[in-house]
Amino acid sequence: MVAPPGDDFDRQLQKLAIEAQQHPPQSSQRLQKLNKLINEIWQSKQLGHPQSGLWLPNVYEDLYNEARQRTMLEICQNIDKYKPQYPVMAWVNSLLRYQFIAVVNDYNNNRIISLPSLDDLERFASQEDTLDDAILVRRFLQDDPENLLQAESIRGRPDVTFQILAWARFVEDYSWDELSKNLGISPQTLCSFFNRNLRNLMPYFNRYLQE
């Protein structure tokens, strides 16, 4: 199965990806095809911008550039994992979303920057659906005044914080199954951790959102 005939750009990417797969790893032929593929993707206007609405522009640019570099490296290292029945850019943007989360985790672990969260957006948005209320929720979650959202992580996985799960769940619209696959943690563990901490953090939300 190939890409739709009208999608010339993706058919071009698909052709390069398949040709790269057909050559041995480390061969000059594979490297040549990969270089062409990366160049096309790099210049593409179809690259996604995960979590772009939450960060200050200069901060986001640094995070995004790092995630994009890691994505290009992963494409080169794992081109054999690309499945031709899917559009190349769908695969690439999936990798980019995962790498962006990984970059943010690195910043979190080094205490360089705190990840904003939209954990209780689902609850508050259902009660207060005006634009002003949505902005208020975003501002609170971005500031995380007492640094409680980033403080909770799954045991043995300091990279998987409550903030990261909440952002991926409510903003990026990942399902628990998708998060489980990306993070290598069972959906039951993720859901249980999230719901338990959401209940514990409700007074925190109420303190800042129901004044």
N, C-alpha and C positions, 0 to 999 in steps of 0.2 A: 504494500500500500504506500503510495507516494502522496506528497502534499497536493492540494488542489491546484489545477493547472493555472488558475488565475493568479496565484501567489508566486510571482516570478522570483521575488527576493528569497522566500523560504525554500523554493526549489533549488535555488543556487546554493544556499547554505547546506541544504540536505545533500546535494551532490558532493560538496567538499567534505562533509562529515563522513559520508559513506566511502569516498575515495581514501580518506585518511585511515579509516578502519581496515581497508584492504591491504595496507602496507605494514610491515613489521614495526614494532615499537623501536624507537631510536633511529629508524632509517631516515635517510635524507628525504625520501619521497613523502613519508608521513609528516615530517617536520615542515616540508614545503606546503602541503595541503593545510596543515594546522595553522601555519602562519597566515595563509590567505583567509582561512575561516575566522581566525581571531581578529584580523584586520577588518573584515566585513562586520562582524558583531560589534566591535569597539566603536565603529563609526555609525552604527545603526541607531535610528531614532526609536527603535522598538524595545530597547532595554528598559526594564522597569525601574521604579524609584521607590523601594519599600520604605514605609514609615516617614515619608518626606514631609508630612504636614506637622510634625511634632518638634523638629529640631531647629535651632538657630541656623541660618544658612551656612555660616563658616564651619560650624560643628558638623552639620550634615555632609558638607562637601568632603571633609576629611574621612568620615566614616564610610561614605559611599565610595570614594575612590579606593579605599583599602578593600572594601568588599568586592568591588569590581575587579581589582587586580587578582584577588584570591579566586574569583570565579573563572577568570581567564586561565589561571594556572590549573584549576580543577578540570576545565574542559580539555586541556592538553594531556593531563595525566589520566583522564577517565573517558576519553573519546569512545572507547569500545562499549561503554555503558549506554551510549545514546541509542535509542530505538527508533528506526526510520519511520515507524507508523505514526510518530508524533512530530509536530512542527519543531524545528530546531530551537526557535526562540522561546517556545513554551518550556522546553528543557532548560535552556539557559537561564530564564527568569526564575525558574524554580531553584536552581543552584544559587542564583544571586540573592534570593530571599533568605535562604539558609545561611549563606555566607555573611549577610548583613547582621543576622542575629548573632552569629559567632563573633563578629567584630565588636558588637555592642557588649557581648559577654566579656570579652577581653578588657574593654574599657572599664566595665563594672568591677571586674576582679582586681584591677589596678587602682580602683577608686578615682579614676580620672574624670568620669562622667557618670551621672545616674540616669538610668533608663526610665523614661516616662511610661506611665501605664494608663490603660483605660478599663481597669478591672471592674468597677461598679457602674460603668456606663450603661450596661444593659438594664440594671435596676433603676438608675436615676433617669435614664432617657425615657423609660416607660412611664414614669411619673411626671416628668417635666420635659416636654418635647419641644420647647422653644429654642431658638438659636442661642439666645443669651445663656440659657441654662447649660446647653451643650458646651459653650465656650468656657463657662465657669468650671465645669467638670474637667475639661481638658487642662485648664490652667492649674487646677489643684493637682491633677495627676502628674503633670509635667514638673511642678515644683516639689511635690512630695515633701511637705514642710518638715516632717519629723524623720524622714528617711526610713520609714517603716516598710514601704512596699518593696524596696530593694534588699531589705534585710533578711527576708524569708527565702530559703532555697531548699530544694529536695536533698535529703540526707545523702551524702556521698557525691552530690552533684552541685557544687557551689555555683556552677555556670547556669543552672536552671533555676532562676528566681521567680517569685510570684509576679513581678513586673513583666518579665519576658513572656511568661505564659499568658498573662492577661492581654498584653499587647498583641501577641500572635493570634489569640482567640477572638478578640473583639474588633481589632482594627484590621489585621491581615486576613481575618475570617478563616483561619485554619480550623479544621476539625480535630478532635482529640486523636483520631486515628492517624491523621497526617502528622500531627506533632509527635505522636508515639514513634512513627517511622523515622522522622528526622532526628529525634533526640535519643532513640534507643531505650525508651522507658515505656512501660506498659500504659495503655490508656487509663486503666483503673487507678494506677499510682498517680498519674498526672491529675486526673479528675478529683481524686480524694484529697490530694495535697491542695489543689486550688480551692475547692469548696470549704475545706477546713479553715484555711487562712482567710478566705473571704468573710466567713462568719466572724472570725477573731478581729478582723480589721474594720468591721462595720462601725464601731464607735469612732474610729479614726475618720472615716468618711463623713459620718454625721457631724462631727466636730467642725469640719471645714465646709461642708456643703449645705448644712441646714441651719445656718445662723440666721 
